[in-house]
Amino acid sequence: MGTVEASTTLMAYGVFCLISNILGGWIDARFGMKALLVTFVLQAAALLGLFAVGGTMPLALVFVFSLALLMYLFSVSCITHFMDVARSRHPKSMVLASSVEPMAFNVGISFGTAVGGTVVSSVGIAYVGAVGAAFSLVAWVLTLVTIKLARWERKRAMAQA
């Protein structure tokens, strides 16, 4: 792949990420955290697809661009939920919560980078998709638990009111 092709590919990747951010806000406004249950399954499928096709071009790019499109769909819903919890439980800590939130995402990115680096240096780059898919499924489970806990807490609050 030449310089022009690489630059074009990176530009396309960035456009898909931009679209993902915009869609993330739209999805959160309409469906909230429940949409993440679909998002993480789609993300796991794209990662498994990338694992299956390996470096076969241009098929691998289809899965890479799919991942770019899915990448930020969960961000807005997570931020909204985090800030809602902070607002309801600790209303005087909103400034702290808004500064801790991006730090938490950066910790997650660092963790993912460390795991990815470990996978590449141990079993090889071919397995990054499979390991990423496993993490997406763990995220699915944690999202389901979060939704159930939020529902339980709302019911508890209504019973006390």
Secondary structure by P-SEA (a helix, b strand, c coil): ccaaaaaaaaaaaaaaaaaaaaaaaaaaacccaaaaaaaaaaaaaaaaaaaaaccccaaaaaaaaaaaaacccaaaaaaaaaaaaaaaccccaaaaaaaaaaaaaaaaaaaaaaaaaaaaacccccaaaaaaaaaaaaaaaaaaaaaaaaaaaaaaaaaac
